[in-house]
Amino acid sequence: MAAARRAGSEPTARPRTSDARRRMIDGAIESLRIHGASATSVDRVLAATGAPRGSVYHHFPGGRTQLVTDAVTAAGVVMSEFIESITRDNDPITALDNFVALWRHTLVDSDYRAGCPIFAVAVETNDDAPEFARAAAVVFTRWHRALTDLLVRHDVAADRAARMATLTVAAVEGAIALCRVERDTKPLEDTVRELQDHLTAALG
């Protein structure tokens, strides 16, 4: 899936969606990845995409809140489909390796500027826009379900599979943040090594 469209940076094409709307969603996702939710404004997205200002409230009548929410949802679909694909077609260790490889390339290719757009929303309070957290929660739930189902299919008890799915998402997302701060993939490499050990033990 072309490295999950650069880790959620390019949503899959949507039928009958105008070019301006698609560009604005793509631009909002890119801003979330690099600048975070609080710094993702309509003006920043317009400047980055060249979309006409008049199209904002035509395509996003809810303004910035709707734009960011739609961007989180779109990025979440791309990442969820990628995770569901690798968990459907691989064993747990290989699936983890594929997921980490995606983020390793994303971090290096962006010079450690780009993170996860879903995590970017999740770590901020956004009291004025609770829609952001709800959209992120839907995405994380989908990831958790895919990882849990993978482990259960490989004979891990359901309750432990659910805990390990939570651990995997939390550990990888946290490692990505550390990599961006340290400008090095070592936190991600250390994390995946420990997760591999846990998975190996769980798989018996």
GIURCOR-V600357 format. One record per run of one state. SS is the DSSP state (A for helix, B for strand, O for the rest). FROM is the first residue (numbers start at 0). TO is the last residue. If there is no record, write none. Layout:
ss = [SS & SS]
from = [FROM & FROM]
to = [TO & TO]
This chain:
ss = [O & A & O & A & O & A & O & A & O & A & O & A & O & A & O & A & O & A & O & A & O]
from = [0 & 1 & 8 & 18 & 35 & 41 & 49 & 52 & 59 & 62 & 89 & 91 & 109 & 116 & 122 & 129 & 153 & 157 & 182 & 185 & 203]
to = [0 & 7 & 17 & 34 & 40 & 48 & 51 & 58 & 61 & 88 & 90 & 108 & 115 & 121 & 128 & 152 & 156 & 181 & 184 & 202 & 203]
